[in-house]
Amino acid sequence: MKKILALIMVLMLLLTACNSKGETAEKATLNALKAIKAFDKDSINKYLNYDELVDAENEDESQGLAEKQAKKILGGLEYKIISSKEDKDTAIVKVEITNVNMGKVIKDMMGNLFTLAMNEAFKAESEKMTDAQMEQKSIKFFDEALSKNKDEKLTNVIDIKLNKVDGKWKIDMGSDLQNAIMGDLLKSTEEMKDSFAPNN
């Protein structure tokens, strides 16, 4: 009887050891993207630096506003693994990432802001909106543009790079991945900046 119990204990230990190898790079990528879509900061930080995802440089109220807008964008995230390859402590997972086309959202939002700014320019100083009121208008225009374009999807296929740190997979948050997750938001804002820049 003791031998049987000992054998069962050994088998249980072996089974536990087999199941404790940890996540594969593919599973880690899926879990990270799931956490990003759900805006689960604790889970996001297991796989990548949350601040790198949303460019969280400001604090207090402005940071809170940025997070609210980011949460709205990330809620539309869709993803599909195409392939994955592990090589010891490094891995590359090819992923198809789809989200709302933020280029169209930004274009609609900026159009409304430009019209508002032109109207404000011709008002007397005492009648002009305060900075806080302008900020609220900007948020309203963003929400309206996002709702209007919610079915305008954009898909990017990218290679996500991962490195194993202390036995766990960590995602390298490059600009290509950040841009894809955010529906080309980085690309769109850069193009907008370039359009306002003086010609050299």
LUMDOSE-892815 format. One record per residue: x, y, z of N, C-alpha, C in turn; residue in one letter. Coordinates in steps of 0.2 Angstrom, whole numbers, padded with zeros to 4 digits, always signed. Example, Ala and Ser with C-alpha at 12.3 -4.5 7.8 and 13.67 -1.06 7.14 Angstrom:
REM LUMDOSE-892815
+0066-0028+0039+0062-0022+0039+0066-0016+0039A/+0064-0011+0035+0068-0005+0036+0064+0000+0039S/
This chain:
REM LUMDOSE-892815
+0004-0006+0000+0000+0000+0000+0004+0006+0000M/+0010+0006+0004+0014+0012+0004+0018+0013-0002K/+0019+0008-0006+0023+0008-0012+0018+0011-0017K/+0012+0009-0017+0007+0012-0022+0006+0020-0020I/+0005+0022-0014+0005+0029-0012+0011+0033-0014L/+0017+0030-0013+0023+0033-0016+0023+0034-0023A/+0021+0029-0027+0021+0029-0034+0016+0035-0036L/+0010+0035-0033+0005+0040-0035+0008+0047-0033I/+0012+0048-0028+0015+0054-0026+0020+0056-0031M/+0024+0051-0034+0029+0053-0039+0026+0055-0045V/+0020+0051-0047+0017+0053-0053+0014+0060-0053L/+0011+0062-0047+0008+0068-0046+0014+0074-0047M/+0020+0072-0044+0025+0077-0044+0028+0078-0052L/+0028+0072-0055+0030+0073-0062+0025+0077-0066L/+0019+0076-0065+0013+0079-0069+0014+0087-0067L/+0015+0088-0061+0016+0095-0059+0022+0099-0062T/+0027+0095-0063+0033+0097-0066+0032+0099-0073A/+0028+0094-0077+0027+0095-0084+0023+0101-0085C/+0018+0102-0080+0013+0108-0081+0016+0115-0079N/+0022+0115-0076+0025+0121-0073+0030+0124-0078S/+0030+0122-0084+0035+0125-0089+0034+0132-0090K/+0028+0134-0089+0026+0141-0090+0023+0142-0097G/+0021+0148-0099+0018+0150-0105+0023+0149-0111E/+0020+0147-0116+0024+0148-0123+0024+0155-0125T/+0028+0157-0129+0028+0164-0132+0021+0166-0135A/+0018+0161-0139+0012+0162-0142+0006+0163-0137E/+0006+0159-0131+0001+0160-0126+0002+0167-0122K/+0009+0169-0121+0010+0175-0118+0008+0181-0122A/+0008+0180-0129+0006+0186-0133-0001+0186-0133T/-0005+0180-0133-0012+0180-0133-0015+0183-0126L/-0012+0181-0121-0014+0184-0114-0012+0191-0114N/-0007+0194-0117-0005+0201-0117-0010+0205-0121A/-0012+0202-0126-0017+0206-0131-0024+0206-0127L/-0026+0200-0124-0032+0200-0121-0032+0205-0115K/-0027+0206-0111-0026+0211-0106-0027+0218-0109A/-0023+0219-0114-0024+0226-0117-0031+0228-0119I/-0034+0223-0122-0041+0224-0125-0046+0226-0119K/-0044+0222-0113-0048+0223-0107-0046+0229-0103A/-0040+0232-0105-0037+0237-0101-0036+0235-0094F/-0033+0229-0093-0031+0226-0087-0024+0228-0085D/-0023+0234-0082-0016+0236-0081-0011+0231-0077K/-0014+0228-0072-0010+0223-0069-0007+0217-0073D/-0012+0215-0077-0010+0209-0082-0006+0212-0088S/-0007+0218-0090-0003+0221-0095+0004+0221-0093I/+0005+0223-0087+0012+0224-0084+0016+0218-0083N/+0012+0212-0083+0016+0205-0083+0020+0204-0090K/+0017+0207-0095+0020+0206-0102+0024+0211-0105Y/+0022+0217-0103+0025+0223-0106+0024+0229-0101L/+0028+0235-0103+0027+0241-0099+0021+0245-0101N/+0016+0245-0096+0010+0249-0098+0011+0256-0100Y/+0016+0259-0097+0017+0266-0099+0020+0267-0107D/+0023+0262-0109+0025+0262-0116+0019+0261-0121E/+0014+0257-0118+0008+0256-0123+0005+0262-0124L/+0003+0266-0119-0001+0272-0119+0003+0279-0119V/+0010+0278-0119+0014+0285-0119+0012+0289-0113D/+0011+0285-0107+0009+0288-0101+0015+0292-0098A/+0015+0299-0100+0020+0303-0097+0017+0308-0092E/+0011+0310-0093+0008+0315-0089+0005+0312-0083N/+0003+0316-0078+0000+0313-0072-0006+0317-0070E/-0009+0314-0065-0015+0317-0062-0021+0317-0067D/-0024+0323-0068-0031+0323-0072-0029+0322-0079E/-0024+0325-0082-0023+0324-0089-0021+0317-0091S/-0018+0313-0086-0016+0306-0087-0023+0302-0087Q/-0027+0304-0082-0034+0300-0082-0038+0301-0088G/-0038+0307-0091-0041+0308-0097-0038+0304-0103L/-0032+0304-0103-0028+0300-0109-0030+0293-0108A/-0030+0290-0102-0032+0283-0101-0039+0281-0103E/-0044+0286-0101-0051+0285-0103-0051+0284-0111K/-0048+0289-0115-0048+0289-0122-0045+0282-0125Q/-0039+0280-0122-0036+0274-0124-0040+0268-0123A/-0044+0268-0117-0048+0262-0116-0053+0262-0121K/-0056+0267-0123-0061+0267-0129-0058+0264-0135K/-0052+0266-0137-0049+0264-0143-0047+0256-0142I/-0045+0254-0137-0043+0247-0136-0048+0242-0135L/-0054+0245-0134-0060+0241-0133-0062+0237-0140G/-0060+0240-0146-0061+0238-0152-0056+0233-0155G/-0051+0232-0151-0045+0228-0153-0047+0220-0155L/-0045+0218-0161-0046+0211-0163-0039+0208-0165E/-0038+0202-0164-0031+0199-0165-0032+0192-0167Y/-0027+0190-0171-0026+0182-0173-0019+0181-0174K/-0017+0175-0171-0010+0173-0172-0009+0169-0178I/-0004+0171-0182-0003+0168-0189+0003+0163-0188I/+0008+0164-0184+0013+0159-0183+0017+0162-0177S/+0021+0157-0174+0026+0159-0169+0032+0154-0169S/+0038+0157-0167+0044+0154-0167+0048+0155-0161K/+0050+0150-0157+0054+0151-0151+0061+0149-0153E/+0066+0153-0150+0073+0151-0150+0076+0152-0144D/+0076+0147-0139+0079+0148-0132+0075+0154-0129K/+0079+0159-0128+0076+0165-0124+0073+0171-0128D/+0072+0169-0135+0069+0174-0139+0064+0171-0143T/+0059+0175-0145+0054+0172-0149+0051+0178-0154A/+0048+0176-0159+0044+0180-0164+0037+0177-0165I/+0032+0181-0164+0025+0179-0165+0022+0184-0170V/+0020+0181-0176+0017+0185-0181+0010+0185-0179K/+0007+0192-0179+0000+0193-0177-0004+0197-0182V/-0010+0196-0183-0014+0200-0187-0018+0204-0182E/-0017+0211-0182-0021+0215-0177-0025+0220-0181I/-0032+0220-0179-0037+0224-0182-0040+0229-0176T/-0041+0235-0178-0044+0240-0174-0047+0245-0178N/-0051+0250-0175-0054+0255-0178-0049+0259-0182V/-0050+0262-0188-0045+0266-0192-0045+0273-0188N/-0040+0274-0184-0039+0280-0180-0038+0286-0185M/-0035+0285-0191-0034+0290-0196-0040+0294-0197G/-0046+0290-0199-0052+0293-0200-0055+0296-0194K/-0054+0293-0188-0057+0296-0182-0053+0303-0181V/-0047+0303-0181-0043+0310-0180-0045+0315-0185I/-0046+0313-0192-0048+0317-0197-0054+0321-0196K/-0059+0317-0193-0066+0319-0192-0066+0324-0186D/-0062+0322-0181-0061+0326-0175-0058+0332-0176M/-0052+0332-0180-0049+0339-0181-0053+0343-0186M/-0057+0341-0190-0061+0345-0194-0066+0349-0190G/-0069+0345-0185-0074+0349-0180-0070+0354-0176N/-0064+0352-0174-0060+0357-0169-0058+0363-0173L/-0056+0362-0180-0054+0368-0184-0060+0373-0185F/-0066+0370-0186-0072+0374-0187-0073+0378-0180T/-0073+0374-0175-0074+0377-0168-0069+0383-0167L/-0063+0382-0168-0057+0387-0167-0058+0393-0172A/-0061+0392-0178-0062+0398-0182-0068+0402-0179M/-0073+0399-0177-0078+0402-0174-0076+0406-0168N/-0072+0403-0164-0070+0406-0158-0065+0412-0159E/-0061+0412-0165-0057+0417-0166-0060+0424-0167A/-0066+0424-0170-0070+0430-0171-0074+0432-0165F/-0074+0429-0160-0078+0431-0154-0074+0436-0149K/-0077+0440-0146-0074+0444-0141-0071+0440-0135A/-0065+0443-0133-0061+0439-0128-0066+0436-0122E/-0071+0440-0120-0075+0438-0114-0080+0433-0116S/-0081+0432-0123-0086+0427-0125-0082+0420-0127E/-0076+0420-0127-0072+0414-0129-0072+0409-0124K/-0072+0403-0126-0072+0397-0122-0065+0397-0118M/-0066+0394-0112-0060+0393-0108-0056+0387-0110T/-0050+0386-0108-0046+0380-0110-0050+0374-0107D/-0053+0374-0102-0056+0368-0099-0062+0366-0104A/-0066+0371-0106-0072+0370-0110-0069+0368-0117Q/-0064+0370-0120-0061+0368-0126-0059+0360-0125M/-0056+0359-0120-0054+0352-0118-0060+0347-0118E/-0066+0349-0115-0072+0345-0115-0075+0345-0122Q/-0074+0350-0126-0077+0350-0133-0072+0345-0137K/-0066+0345-0136-0061+0340-0139-0063+0333-0138S/-0064+0331-0131-0066+0325-0129-0073+0323-0133I/-0078+0327-0133-0084+0326-0136-0083+0325-0144K/-0079+0328-0147-0078+0327-0154-0074+0321-0155F/-0070+0319-0151-0066+0312-0151-0071+0307-0151F/-0076+0307-0145-0081+0302-0144-0085+0301-0150D/-0088+0307-0153-0092+0307-0159-0089+0304-0165E/-0082+0305-0166-0079+0303-0172-0078+0295-0171A/-0076+0293-0165-0075+0286-0164-0081+0282-0165L/-0087+0285-0162-0093+0281-0163-0095+0281-0171S/-0094+0286-0174-0096+0287-0181-0092+0282-0186K/-0085+0281-0184-0081+0277-0188-0080+0270-0185N/-0084+0268-0180-0083+0261-0176-0082+0255-0181K/-0085+0256-0187-0085+0250-0191-0080+0251-0197D/-0076+0256-0197-0071+0257-0201-0064+0254-0198E/-0063+0248-0200-0058+0244-0197-0051+0244-0202K/-0046+0243-0198-0039+0243-0201-0035+0237-0198L/-0032+0234-0203-0028+0228-0201-0021+0228-0202T/-0017+0227-0197-0009+0227-0198-0007+0220-0196N/-0002+0217-0200+0001+0211-0199+0008+0213-0197V/+0010+0211-0190+0017+0213-0188+0020+0207-0184I/+0027+0207-0184+0030+0202-0180+0031+0205-0173D/+0029+0202-0168+0030+0204-0161+0036+0200-0158I/+0041+0204-0155+0047+0201-0153+0046+0200-0145K/+0048+0194-0143+0048+0193-0136+0055+0191-0133L/+0056+0192-0127+0062+0190-0124+0060+0187-0117N/+0064+0181-0115+0062+0178-0109+0067+0181-0103K/+0063+0184-0098+0066+0187-0093+0064+0184-0086V/+0069+0181-0083+0068+0177-0077+0063+0171-0078D/+0063+0168-0084+0059+0163-0085+0052+0164-0088G/+0051+0171-0089+0044+0173-0092+0045+0177-0098K/+0040+0176-0102+0041+0180-0109+0038+0187-0108W/+0042+0192-0110+0041+0199-0110+0041+0202-0118K/+0036+0206-0119+0035+0208-0126+0039+0215-0127I/+0042+0215-0132+0046+0221-0134+0041+0226-0137D/+0039+0231-0134+0034+0236-0136+0037+0241-0141M/+0038+0239-0147+0040+0244-0152+0035+0248-0155G/+0037+0253-0159+0032+0258-0161+0027+0254-0166S/+0029+0249-0170+0025+0246-0175+0019+0242-0171D/+0021+0239-0166+0016+0236-0162+0011+0241-0159L/+0014+0246-0156+0010+0251-0152+0005+0254-0158Q/+0007+0256-0163+0003+0259-0169-0002+0254-0171N/-0001+0247-0172-0006+0243-0174-0011+0242-0169A/-0009+0241-0163-0014+0241-0157-0019+0247-0157I/-0016+0252-0158-0020+0259-0158-0023+0260-0165M/-0023+0256-0169-0027+0257-0176-0024+0263-0180G/-0017+0263-0180-0013+0268-0184-0013+0275-0181D/-0015+0275-0174-0015+0282-0171-0008+0285-0172L/-0003+0282-0170+0004+0285-0171+0005+0288-0178L/+0004+0283-0182+0005+0285-0189+0001+0291-0191K/-0005+0291-0189-0010+0297-0191-0008+0304-0188S/-0006+0303-0181-0004+0309-0178+0003+0312-0181T/+0007+0308-0183+0014+0310-0186+0012+0313-0192E/+0008+0310-0196+0006+0313-0203+0003+0320-0202E/-0001+0321-0197-0004+0327-0195+0001+0332-0193M/+0006+0330-0189+0011+0335-0187+0015+0337-0193K/+0016+0333-0198+0020+0334-0204+0016+0339-0208D/+0010+0339-0208+0006+0343-0212+0006+0350-0210S/+0007+0351-0203+0007+0358-0200+0014+0361-0200F/+0019+0356-0201+0026+0359-0201+0027+0363-0207A/+0031+0368-0206+0033+0373-0211+0038+0369-0216P/+0037+0371-0223+0041+0368-0228+0048+0370-0227N/+0052+0365-0228+0060+0367-0228+0062+0369-0235N/
